[in-house]
Amino acid sequence: MVYAYTQDVPIGEELYRRILDELGPEPLEGSLLHLCVRTPEGGLRYIEVWESEELCAKAFDERVHPAVDRAFGGSRPPGEPTVMHLEVVEARGSVLA
């Protein structure tokens, strides 16, 4: 089942780019869409669509959190930014075919 959420993160584009560099070029298994936009408050908002919640959790455990830790210079701040789960009614698009 498709899993989707948004998450506002209090970081700037420079740190975001460091995280991407740490993630490397390999796609994250199960990720269908990652969209990063600026928020009015000056942070970033992620809009995420995954094949399943399980593949999302696995990617965060194995790749995303270690990359964020390295980008922060050792370990990320405590706690996780709030995730707003989206109730998917329908998902369409070329990556979903």
Gaussian input, Z-matrix of N, CA and C with variables (Angstrom, degrees):
# hf/3-21g

backbone

0 1
 N
 C     1     B1
 C     2     B2     1     A1
 N     3     B3     2     A2     1     D1
 C     4     B4     3     A3     2     D2
 C     5     B5     4     A4     3     D3
 N     6     B6     5     A5     4     D4
 C     7     B7     6     A6     5     D5
 C     8     B8     7     A7     6     D6
 N     9     B9     8     A8     7     D7
 C    10    B10     9     A9     8     D8
 C    11    B11    10    A10     9     D9
 N    12    B12    11    A11    10    D10
 C    13    B13    12    A12    11    D11
 C    14    B14    13    A13    12    D12
 N    15    B15    14    A14    13    D13
 C    16    B16    15    A15    14    D14
 C    17    B17    16    A16    15    D15
 N    18    B18    17    A17    16    D16
 C    19    B19    18    A18    17    D17
 C    20    B20    19    A19    18    D18
 N    21    B21    20    A20    19    D19
 C    22    B22    21    A21    20    D20
 C    23    B23    22    A22    21    D21
 N    24    B24    23    A23    22    D22
 C    25    B25    24    A24    23    D23
 C    26    B26    25    A25    24    D24
 N    27    B27    26    A26    25    D25
 C    28    B28    27    A27    26    D26
 C    29    B29    28    A28    27    D27
 N    30    B30    29    A29    28    D28
 C    31    B31    30    A30    29    D29
 C    32    B32    31    A31    30    D30
 N    33    B33    32    A32    31    D31
 C    34    B34    33    A33    32    D32
 C    35    B35    34    A34    33    D33
 N    36    B36    35    A35    34    D34
 C    37    B37    36    A36    35    D35
 C    38    B38    37    A37    36    D36
 N    39    B39    38    A38    37    D37
 C    40    B40    39    A39    38    D38
 C    41    B41    40    A40    39    D39
 N    42    B42    41    A41    40    D40
 C    43    B43    42    A42    41    D41
 C    44    B44    43    A43    42    D42
 N    45    B45    44    A44    43    D43
 C    46    B46    45    A45    44    D44
 C    47    B47    46    A46    45    D45
 N    48    B48    47    A47    46    D46
 C    49    B49    48    A48    47    D47
 C    50    B50    49    A49    48    D48
 N    51    B51    50    A50    49    D49
 C    52    B52    51    A51    50    D50
 C    53    B53    52    A52    51    D51
 N    54    B54    53    A53    52    D52
 C    55    B55    54    A54    53    D53
 C    56    B56    55    A55    54    D54
 N    57    B57    56    A56    55    D55
 C    58    B58    57    A57    56    D56
 C    59    B59    58    A58    57    D57
 N    60    B60    59    A59    58    D58
 C    61    B61    60    A60    59    D59
 C    62    B62    61    A61    60    D60
 N    63    B63    62    A62    61    D61
 C    64    B64    63    A63    62    D62
 C    65    B65    64    A64    63    D63
 N    66    B66    65    A65    64    D64
 C    67    B67    66    A66    65    D65
 C    68    B68    67    A67    66    D66
 N    69    B69    68    A68    67    D67
 C    70    B70    69    A69    68    D68
 C    71    B71    70    A70    69    D69
 N    72    B72    71    A71    70    D70
 C    73    B73    72    A72    71    D71
 C    74    B74    73    A73    72    D72
 N    75    B75    74    A74    73    D73
 C    76    B76    75    A75    74    D74
 C    77    B77    76    A76    75    D75
 N    78    B78    77    A77    76    D76
 C    79    B79    78    A78    77    D77
 C    80    B80    79    A79    78    D78
 N    81    B81    80    A80    79    D79
 C    82    B82    81    A81    80    D80
 C    83    B83    82    A82    81    D81
 N    84    B84    83    A83    82    D82
 C    85    B85    84    A84    83    D83
 C    86    B86    85    A85    84    D84
 N    87    B87    86    A86    85    D85
 C    88    B88    87    A87    86    D86
 C    89    B89    88    A88    87    D87
 N    90    B90    89    A89    88    D88
 C    91    B91    90    A90    89    D89
 C    92    B92    91    A91    90    D90
 N    93    B93    92    A92    91    D91
 C    94    B94    93    A93    92    D92
 C    95    B95    94    A94    93    D93
 N    96    B96    95    A95    94    D94
 C    97    B97    96    A96    95    D95
 C    98    B98    97    A97    96    D96
 N    99    B99    98    A98    97    D97
 C   100   B100    99    A99    98    D98
 C   101   B101   100   A100    99    D99
 N   102   B102   101   A101   100   D100
 C   103   B103   102   A102   101   D101
 C   104   B104   103   A103   102   D102
 N   105   B105   104   A104   103   D103
 C   106   B106   105   A105   104   D104
 C   107   B107   106   A106   105   D105
 N   108   B108   107   A107   106   D106
 C   109   B109   108   A108   107   D107
 C   110   B110   109   A109   108   D108
 N   111   B111   110   A110   109   D109
 C   112   B112   111   A111   110   D110
 C   113   B113   112   A112   111   D111
 N   114   B114   113   A113   112   D112
 C   115   B115   114   A114   113   D113
 C   116   B116   115   A115   114   D114
 N   117   B117   116   A116   115   D115
 C   118   B118   117   A117   116   D116
 C   119   B119   118   A118   117   D117
 N   120   B120   119   A119   118   D118
 C   121   B121   120   A120   119   D119
 C   122   B122   121   A121   120   D120
 N   123   B123   122   A122   121   D121
 C   124   B124   123   A123   122   D122
 C   125   B125   124   A124   123   D123
 N   126   B126   125   A125   124   D124
 C   127   B127   126   A126   125   D125
 C   128   B128   127   A127   126   D126
 N   129   B129   128   A128   127   D127
 C   130   B130   129   A129   128   D128
 C   131   B131   130   A130   129   D129
 N   132   B132   131   A131   130   D130
 C   133   B133   132   A132   131   D131
 C   134   B134   133   A133   132   D132
 N   135   B135   134   A134   133   D133
 C   136   B136   135   A135   134   D134
 C   137   B137   136   A136   135   D135
 N   138   B138   137   A137   136   D136
 C   139   B139   138   A138   137   D137
 C   140   B140   139   A139   138   D138
 N   141   B141   140   A140   139   D139
 C   142   B142   141   A141   140   D140
 C   143   B143   142   A142   141   D141
 N   144   B144   143   A143   142   D142
 C   145   B145   144   A144   143   D143
 C   146   B146   145   A145   144   D144
 N   147   B147   146   A146   145   D145
 C   148   B148   147   A147   146   D146
 C   149   B149   148   A148   147   D147
 N   150   B150   149   A149   148   D148
 C   151   B151   150   A150   149   D149
 C   152   B152   151   A151   150   D150
 N   153   B153   152   A152   151   D151
 C   154   B154   153   A153   152   D152
 C   155   B155   154   A154   153   D153
 N   156   B156   155   A155   154   D154
 C   157   B157   156   A156   155   D155
 C   158   B158   157   A157   156   D156
 N   159   B159   158   A158   157   D157
 C   160   B160   159   A159   158   D158
 C   161   B161   160   A160   159   D159
 N   162   B162   161   A161   160   D160
 C   163   B163   162   A162   161   D161
 C   164   B164   163   A163   162   D162
 N   165   B165   164   A164   163   D163
 C   166   B166   165   A165   164   D164
 C   167   B167   166   A166   165   D165
 N   168   B168   167   A167   166   D166
 C   169   B169   168   A168   167   D167
 C   170   B170   169   A169   168   D168
 N   171   B171   170   A170   169   D169
 C   172   B172   171   A171   170   D170
 C   173   B173   172   A172   171   D171
 N   174   B174   173   A173   172   D172
 C   175   B175   174   A174   173   D173
 C   176   B176   175   A175   174   D174
 N   177   B177   176   A176   175   D175
 C   178   B178   177   A177   176   D176
 C   179   B179   178   A178   177   D177
 N   180   B180   179   A179   178   D178
 C   181   B181   180   A180   179   D179
 C   182   B182   181   A181   180   D180
 N   183   B183   182   A182   181   D181
 C   184   B184   183   A183   182   D182
 C   185   B185   184   A184   183   D183
 N   186   B186   185   A185   184   D184
 C   187   B187   186   A186   185   D185
 C   188   B188   187   A187   186   D186
 N   189   B189   188   A188   187   D187
 C   190   B190   189   A189   188   D188
 C   191   B191   190   A190   189   D189
 N   192   B192   191   A191   190   D190
 C   193   B193   192   A192   191   D191
 C   194   B194   193   A193   192   D192
 N   195   B195   194   A194   193   D193
 C   196   B196   195   A195   194   D194
 C   197   B197   196   A196   195   D195
 N   198   B198   197   A197   196   D196
 C   199   B199   198   A198   197   D197
 C   200   B200   199   A199   198   D198
 N   201   B201   200   A200   199   D199
 C   202   B202   201   A201   200   D200
 C   203   B203   202   A202   201   D201
 N   204   B204   203   A203   202   D202
 C   205   B205   204   A204   203   D203
 C   206   B206   205   A205   204   D204
 N   207   B207   206   A206   205   D205
 C   208   B208   207   A207   206   D206
 C   209   B209   208   A208   207   D207
 N   210   B210   209   A209   208   D208
 C   211   B211   210   A210   209   D209
 C   212   B212   211   A211   210   D210
 N   213   B213   212   A212   211   D211
 C   214   B214   213   A213   212   D212
 C   215   B215   214   A214   213   D213
 N   216   B216   215   A215   214   D214
 C   217   B217   216   A216   215   D215
 C   218   B218   217   A217   216   D216
 N   219   B219   218   A218   217   D217
 C   220   B220   219   A219   218   D218
 C   221   B221   220   A220   219   D219
 N   222   B222   221   A221   220   D220
 C   223   B223   222   A222   221   D221
 C   224   B224   223   A223   222   D222
 N   225   B225   224   A224   223   D223
 C   226   B226   225   A225   224   D224
 C   227   B227   226   A226   225   D225
 N   228   B228   227   A227   226   D226
 C   229   B229   228   A228   227   D227
 C   230   B230   229   A229   228   D228
 N   231   B231   230   A230   229   D229
 C   232   B232   231   A231   230   D230
 C   233   B233   232   A232   231   D231
 N   234   B234   233   A233   232   D232
 C   235   B235   234   A234   233   D233
 C   236   B236   235   A235   234   D234
 N   237   B237   236   A236   235   D235
 C   238   B238   237   A237   236   D236
 C   239   B239   238   A238   237   D237
 N   240   B240   239   A239   238   D238
 C   241   B241   240   A240   239   D239
 C   242   B242   241   A241   240   D240
 N   243   B243   242   A242   241   D241
 C   244   B244   243   A243   242   D242
 C   245   B245   244   A244   243   D243
 N   246   B246   245   A245   244   D244
 C   247   B247   246   A246   245   D245
 C   248   B248   247   A247   246   D246
 N   249   B249   248   A248   247   D247
 C   250   B250   249   A249   248   D248
 C   251   B251   250   A250   249   D249
 N   252   B252   251   A251   250   D250
 C   253   B253   252   A252   251   D251
 C   254   B254   253   A253   252   D252
 N   255   B255   254   A254   253   D253
 C   256   B256   255   A255   254   D254
 C   257   B257   256   A256   255   D255
 N   258   B258   257   A257   256   D256
 C   259   B259   258   A258   257   D257
 C   260   B260   259   A259   258   D258
 N   261   B261   260   A260   259   D259
 C   262   B262   261   A261   260   D260
 C   263   B263   262   A262   261   D261
 N   264   B264   263   A263   262   D262
 C   265   B265   264   A264   263   D263
 C   266   B266   265   A265   264   D264
 N   267   B267   266   A266   265   D265
 C   268   B268   267   A267   266   D266
 C   269   B269   268   A268   267   D267
 N   270   B270   269   A269   268   D268
 C   271   B271   270   A270   269   D269
 C   272   B272   271   A271   270   D270
 N   273   B273   272   A272   271   D271
 C   274   B274   273   A273   272   D272
 C   275   B275   274   A274   273   D273
 N   276   B276   275   A275   274   D274
 C   277   B277   276   A276   275   D275
 C   278   B278   277   A277   276   D276
 N   279   B279   278   A278   277   D277
 C   280   B280   279   A279   278   D278
 C   281   B281   280   A280   279   D279
 N   282   B282   281   A281   280   D280
 C   283   B283   282   A282   281   D281
 C   284   B284   283   A283   282   D282
 N   285   B285   284   A284   283   D283
 C   286   B286   285   A285   284   D284
 C   287   B287   286   A286   285   D285
 N   288   B288   287   A287   286   D286
 C   289   B289   288   A288   287   D287
 C   290   B290   289   A289   288   D288

   B1=1.4401
   B2=1.5266
   B3=1.3236
   B4=1.4528
   B5=1.5285
   B6=1.3205
   B7=1.4569
   B8=1.5309
   B9=1.3209
   B10=1.4662
   B11=1.5187
   B12=1.3290
   B13=1.4566
   B14=1.5188
   B15=1.3177
   B16=1.4601
   B17=1.5189
   B18=1.3279
   B19=1.4628
   B20=1.5286
   B21=1.3206
   B22=1.4585
   B23=1.5203
   B24=1.3304
   B25=1.4631
   B26=1.5280
   B27=1.3274
   B28=1.4660
   B29=1.5292
   B30=1.3246
   B31=1.4619
   B32=1.5244
   B33=1.3169
   B34=1.4527
   B35=1.5122
   B36=1.3097
   B37=1.4575
   B38=1.5333
   B39=1.3216
   B40=1.4655
   B41=1.5330
   B42=1.3306
   B43=1.4671
   B44=1.5229
   B45=1.3161
   B46=1.4668
   B47=1.5332
   B48=1.3349
   B49=1.4746
   B50=1.5253
   B51=1.3367
   B52=1.4706
   B53=1.5223
   B54=1.3367
   B55=1.4670
   B56=1.5257
   B57=1.3318
   B58=1.4678
   B59=1.5183
   B60=1.3318
   B61=1.4719
   B62=1.5228
   B63=1.3309
   B64=1.4670
   B65=1.5301
   B66=1.3240
   B67=1.4691
   B68=1.5184
   B69=1.3163
   B70=1.4568
   B71=1.5213
   B72=1.3294
   B73=1.4635
   B74=1.5309
   B75=1.3150
   B76=1.4692
   B77=1.5183
   B78=1.3401
   B79=1.4697
   B80=1.5300
   B81=1.3086
   B82=1.4635
   B83=1.5194
   B84=1.3075
   B85=1.4587
   B86=1.5238
   B87=1.3177
   B88=1.4560
   B89=1.5189
   B90=1.3403
   B91=1.4658
   B92=1.5244
   B93=1.3294
   B94=1.4563
   B95=1.5187
   B96=1.3450
   B97=1.4631
   B98=1.5141
   B99=1.3259
   B100=1.4662
   B101=1.5136
   B102=1.3168
   B103=1.4544
   B104=1.5191
   B105=1.3193
   B106=1.4616
   B107=1.5135
   B108=1.3480
   B109=1.4664
   B110=1.5249
   B111=1.3227
   B112=1.4629
   B113=1.5272
   B114=1.3345
   B115=1.4647
   B116=1.5317
   B117=1.3313
   B118=1.4661
   B119=1.5351
   B120=1.3293
   B121=1.4701
   B122=1.5276
   B123=1.3298
   B124=1.4607
   B125=1.5105
   B126=1.3119
   B127=1.4589
   B128=1.5210
   B129=1.3103
   B130=1.4573
   B131=1.5215
   B132=1.3120
   B133=1.4597
   B134=1.5176
   B135=1.3385
   B136=1.4600
   B137=1.5188
   B138=1.2993
   B139=1.4585
   B140=1.5120
   B141=1.3233
   B142=1.4588
   B143=1.5234
   B144=1.3182
   B145=1.4589
   B146=1.5247
   B147=1.3228
   B148=1.4634
   B149=1.5256
   B150=1.3101
   B151=1.4686
   B152=1.5222
   B153=1.3435
   B154=1.4691
   B155=1.5188
   B156=1.3183
   B157=1.4642
   B158=1.5259
   B159=1.3204
   B160=1.4684
   B161=1.5267
   B162=1.3468
   B163=1.4648
   B164=1.5250
   B165=1.3227
   B166=1.4628
   B167=1.5279
   B168=1.3185
   B169=1.4671
   B170=1.5258
   B171=1.3137
   B172=1.4692
   B173=1.5276
   B174=1.3216
   B175=1.4656
   B176=1.5269
   B177=1.3297
   B178=1.4634
   B179=1.5247
   B180=1.3196
   B181=1.4651
   B182=1.5257
   B183=1.3218
   B184=1.4650
   B185=1.5199
   B186=1.3364
   B187=1.4657
   B188=1.5271
   B189=1.3382
   B190=1.4595
   B191=1.5251
   B192=1.3247
   B193=1.4598
   B194=1.5302
   B195=1.3357
   B196=1.4668
   B197=1.5347
   B198=1.3347
   B199=1.4692
   B200=1.5253
   B201=1.3320
   B202=1.4703
   B203=1.5274
   B204=1.3295
   B205=1.4692
   B206=1.5297
   B207=1.3218
   B208=1.4670
   B209=1.5286
   B210=1.3281
   B211=1.4649
   B212=1.5266
   B213=1.3352
   B214=1.4653
   B215=1.5273
   B216=1.3251
   B217=1.4539
   B218=1.5049
   B219=1.2989
   B220=1.4571
   B221=1.5053
   B222=1.3108
   B223=1.4605
   B224=1.5192
   B225=1.3136
   B226=1.4711
   B227=1.5275
   B228=1.3235
   B229=1.4671
   B230=1.5337
   B231=1.3303
   B232=1.4636
   B233=1.5256
   B234=1.3060
   B235=1.4654
   B236=1.5151
   B237=1.2852
   B238=1.4623
   B239=1.5259
   B240=1.3413
   B241=1.4638
   B242=1.5316
   B243=1.3156
   B244=1.4558
   B245=1.5161
   B246=1.3142
   B247=1.4613
   B248=1.5249
   B249=1.3229
   B250=1.4657
   B251=1.5309
   B252=1.3233
   B253=1.4618
   B254=1.5209
   B255=1.3142
   B256=1.4598
   B257=1.5166
   B258=1.3035
   B259=1.4528
   B260=1.5253
   B261=1.3167
   B262=1.4612
   B263=1.5213
   B264=1.3107
   B265=1.4553
   B266=1.5236
   B267=1.3240
   B268=1.4610
   B269=1.5261
   B270=1.3167
   B271=1.4533
   B272=1.5208
   B273=1.3109
   B274=1.4685
   B275=1.5138
   B276=1.2876
   B277=1.4609
   B278=1.5118
   B279=1.3030
   B280=1.4680
   B281=1.5195
   B282=1.3294
   B283=1.4664
   B284=1.5222
   B285=1.3231
   B286=1.4503
   B287=1.5287
   B288=1.3138
   B289=1.4682
   B290=1.5019
   A1=108.64
   A2=117.20
   A3=122.37
   A4=109.43
   A5=115.52
   A6=123.46
   A7=107.83
   A8=117.36
   A9=120.66
   A10=110.75
   A11=115.27
   A12=120.83
   A13=110.47
   A14=115.35
   A15=122.14
   A16=107.55
   A17=114.44
   A18=119.87
   A19=107.86
   A20=117.14
   A21=121.60
   A22=108.29
   A23=115.59
   A24=120.71
   A25=109.03
   A26=116.79
   A27=120.67
   A28=112.14
   A29=116.17
   A30=120.49
   A31=108.92
   A32=115.56
   A33=121.56
   A34=111.69
   A35=114.45
   A36=120.36
   A37=112.58
   A38=117.45
   A39=119.99
   A40=111.22
   A41=116.92
   A42=120.16
   A43=110.36
   A44=117.25
   A45=121.03
   A46=110.14
   A47=117.15
   A48=121.18
   A49=111.29
   A50=117.48
   A51=119.71
   A52=110.80
   A53=116.56
   A54=120.09
   A55=109.71
   A56=116.75
   A57=120.23
   A58=111.31
   A59=116.89
   A60=120.42
   A61=110.88
   A62=116.44
   A63=120.90
   A64=111.95
   A65=117.14
   A66=120.57
   A67=111.78
   A68=116.36
   A69=120.90
   A70=111.55
   A71=116.02
   A72=120.98
   A73=115.51
   A74=117.79
   A75=120.31
   A76=110.85
   A77=118.16
   A78=119.71
   A79=111.07
   A80=115.82
   A81=121.23
   A82=108.26
   A83=116.71
   A84=121.10
   A85=110.64
   A86=116.05
   A87=121.04
   A88=114.70
   A89=117.88
   A90=120.24
   A91=109.32
   A92=115.84
   A93=121.25
   A94=111.81
   A95=116.71
   A96=121.08
   A97=109.28
   A98=115.15
   A99=121.90
   A100=105.41
   A101=116.38
   A102=122.41
   A103=107.38
   A104=116.38
   A105=121.74
   A106=107.97
   A107=116.45
   A108=121.97
   A109=109.16
   A110=116.05
   A111=120.60
   A112=109.68
   A113=115.26
   A114=120.29
   A115=108.49
   A116=117.41
   A117=119.91
   A118=112.78
   A119=116.50
   A120=121.29
   A121=112.69
   A122=117.13
   A123=119.92
   A124=115.15
   A125=117.93
   A126=120.66
   A127=110.04
   A128=115.13
   A129=121.55
   A130=110.36
   A131=115.86
   A132=121.59
   A133=107.53
   A134=114.68
   A135=120.74
   A136=108.41
   A137=115.94
   A138=122.86
   A139=104.82
   A140=116.34
   A141=121.90
   A142=111.62
   A143=115.77
   A144=121.92
   A145=106.96
   A146=114.96
   A147=122.43
   A148=110.15
   A149=116.06
   A150=120.81
   A151=110.78
   A152=116.65
   A153=120.94
   A154=109.33
   A155=115.19
   A156=120.35
   A157=110.63
   A158=116.71
   A159=120.70
   A160=111.74
   A161=117.06
   A162=119.41
   A163=111.04
   A164=117.21
   A165=120.85
   A166=109.91
   A167=117.18
   A168=121.26
   A169=111.01
   A170=116.79
   A171=120.76
   A172=110.70
   A173=117.71
   A174=121.32
   A175=110.75
   A176=116.95
   A177=119.48
   A178=110.73
   A179=117.32
   A180=120.52
   A181=112.03
   A182=116.31
   A183=120.71
   A184=114.42
   A185=118.51
   A186=119.80
   A187=114.20
   A188=117.52
   A189=119.58
   A190=111.52
   A191=118.31
   A192=119.39
   A193=112.56
   A194=120.48
   A195=118.42
   A196=112.89
   A197=117.62
   A198=120.55
   A199=111.03
   A200=116.74
   A201=120.34
   A202=109.77
   A203=116.99
   A204=120.26
   A205=110.61
   A206=117.10
   A207=120.41
   A208=110.87
   A209=117.69
   A210=121.12
   A211=111.51
   A212=116.98
   A213=121.45
   A214=111.57
   A215=117.36
   A216=120.39
   A217=114.19
   A218=118.39
   A219=120.48
   A220=113.37
   A221=117.45
   A222=119.67
   A223=109.37
   A224=114.50
   A225=120.01
   A226=109.35
   A227=117.27
   A228=120.05
   A229=110.22
   A230=116.79
   A231=119.43
   A232=111.19
   A233=114.75
   A234=120.44
   A235=111.48
   A236=114.63
   A237=122.14
   A238=107.55
   A239=117.42
   A240=117.98
   A241=110.78
   A242=116.20
   A243=121.75
   A244=111.94
   A245=115.13
   A246=122.51
   A247=107.89
   A248=116.02
   A249=120.36
   A250=107.09
   A251=115.43
   A252=120.58
   A253=109.78
   A254=115.42
   A255=121.57
   A256=108.95
   A257=117.14
   A258=121.76
   A259=107.90
   A260=115.90
   A261=121.28
   A262=109.52
   A263=116.31
   A264=122.65
   A265=108.98
   A266=115.86
   A267=121.30
   A268=107.53
   A269=116.17
   A270=121.89
   A271=108.41
   A272=116.41
   A273=122.37
   A274=109.14
   A275=114.70
   A276=120.51
   A277=110.34
   A278=115.46
   A279=119.85
   A280=112.59
   A281=118.39
   A282=119.55
   A283=112.06
   A284=116.96
   A285=120.68
   A286=112.06
   A287=117.29
   A288=120.52
   A289=111.84
   D1=135.32
   D2=-179.66
   D3=-63.10
   D4=138.13
   D5=-179.69
   D6=-121.23
   D7=130.32
   D8=-178.22
   D9=-140.29
   D10=150.69
   D11=177.95
   D12=-161.36
   D13=165.87
   D14=168.03
   D15=-118.97
   D16=154.78
   D17=179.47
   D18=-149.87
   D19=124.41
   D20=174.87
   D21=-91.99
   D22=128.90
   D23=-178.78
   D24=-121.31
   D25=135.49
   D26=-176.11
   D27=-85.78
   D28=56.86
   D29=179.19
   D30=-128.67
   D31=162.71
   D32=176.72
   D33=-97.94
   D34=177.48
   D35=-176.64
   D36=-65.29
   D37=-33.40
   D38=-179.20
   D39=-62.19
   D40=-47.81
   D41=178.36
   D42=-66.44
   D43=-39.00
   D44=177.06
   D45=-56.96
   D46=-44.78
   D47=179.22
   D48=-63.76
   D49=-36.78
   D50=176.55
   D51=-64.27
   D52=-39.79
   D53=177.78
   D54=-61.66
   D55=-45.44
   D56=178.50
   D57=-59.70
   D58=-42.49
   D59=177.69
   D60=-59.76
   D61=-41.79
   D62=179.55
   D63=-67.83
   D64=-32.47
   D65=178.09
   D66=-67.47
   D67=-33.44
   D68=-179.37
   D69=81.24
   D70=178.05
   D71=-172.69
   D72=-80.81
   D73=-14.53
   D74=-178.38
   D75=-66.05
   D76=131.00
   D77=177.05
   D78=-62.92
   D79=151.54
   D80=175.21
   D81=-82.03
   D82=123.77
   D83=-179.25
   D84=-57.27
   D85=125.85
   D86=176.78
   D87=93.27
   D88=-11.14
   D89=-179.97
   D90=-78.22
   D91=124.03
   D92=178.07
   D93=-99.12
   D94=-32.45
   D95=-179.58
   D96=-155.96
   D97=132.78
   D98=169.58
   D99=-129.74
   D100=118.18
   D101=178.46
   D102=-122.84
   D103=129.07
   D104=179.27
   D105=-117.75
   D106=124.12
   D107=179.93
   D108=-130.32
   D109=158.15
   D110=176.48
   D111=-78.26
   D112=145.65
   D113=174.26
   D114=-97.89
   D115=159.01
   D116=177.00
   D117=-59.96
   D118=-25.90
   D119=-178.98
   D120=-79.83
   D121=-7.70
   D122=178.29
   D123=101.95
   D124=-3.25
   D125=176.08
   D126=-92.80
   D127=-158.40
   D128=179.43
   D129=-124.13
   D130=150.20
   D131=175.31
   D132=-120.86
   D133=129.07
   D134=174.14
   D135=-97.77
   D136=136.91
   D137=171.94
   D138=-118.58
   D139=117.19
   D140=-170.50
   D141=-121.84
   D142=138.67
   D143=172.86
   D144=-132.71
   D145=127.02
   D146=-176.03
   D147=-125.75
   D148=156.22
   D149=175.35
   D150=-60.91
   D151=-36.18
   D152=179.83
   D153=-160.04
   D154=159.27
   D155=176.69
   D156=-64.51
   D157=-34.10
   D158=-179.74
   D159=-64.57
   D160=-44.04
   D161=178.88
   D162=-67.59
   D163=-33.90
   D164=175.63
   D165=-62.63
   D166=-49.90
   D167=-179.36
   D168=-60.30
   D169=-41.31
   D170=178.92
   D171=-63.07
   D172=-44.19
   D173=179.66
   D174=-62.91
   D175=-40.06
   D176=179.48
   D177=-67.34
   D178=-42.47
   D179=179.20
   D180=-64.24
   D181=-44.57
   D182=-171.83
   D183=-88.57
   D184=-31.03
   D185=-172.53
   D186=-126.04
   D187=-49.11
   D188=-170.72
   D189=-69.14
   D190=-54.34
   D191=-178.04
   D192=-61.33
   D193=-42.58
   D194=175.03
   D195=-60.31
   D196=-38.21
   D197=178.51
   D198=-66.64
   D199=-40.75
   D200=178.32
   D201=-64.99
   D202=-42.65
   D203=177.40
   D204=-56.51
   D205=-47.27
   D206=-179.57
   D207=-64.36
   D208=-41.18
   D209=-179.61
   D210=-64.15
   D211=-31.18
   D212=177.93
   D213=-83.48
   D214=-0.34
   D215=177.76
   D216=84.91
   D217=26.06
   D218=176.38
   D219=143.31
   D220=-49.96
   D221=176.18
   D222=-158.89
   D223=143.81
   D224=-179.29
   D225=-75.14
   D226=162.10
   D227=176.92
   D228=-59.70
   D229=153.78
   D230=-179.80
   D231=-64.02
   D232=151.11
   D233=178.82
   D234=82.53
   D235=164.12
   D236=-178.84
   D237=-121.98
   D238=136.34
   D239=175.56
   D240=-55.64
   D241=148.76
   D242=-177.50
   D243=-61.18
   D244=133.45
   D245=177.20
   D246=-102.36
   D247=130.68
   D248=175.34
   D249=-105.86
   D250=104.56
   D251=-179.38
   D252=-68.72
   D253=140.89
   D254=179.68
   D255=-108.52
   D256=132.38
   D257=177.25
   D258=-83.57
   D259=106.22
   D260=-176.42
   D261=-78.76
   D262=121.12
   D263=176.35
   D264=-92.27
   D265=-41.04
   D266=179.33
   D267=-154.90
   D268=147.18
   D269=176.07
   D270=-132.37
   D271=124.86
   D272=178.81
   D273=-132.06
   D274=160.69
   D275=175.56
   D276=140.45
   D277=165.15
   D278=-175.47
   D279=-63.24
   D280=-32.65
   D281=179.20
   D282=-76.26
   D283=-13.79
   D284=-178.40
   D285=-98.01
   D286=-4.32
   D287=-176.59
   D288=-74.12

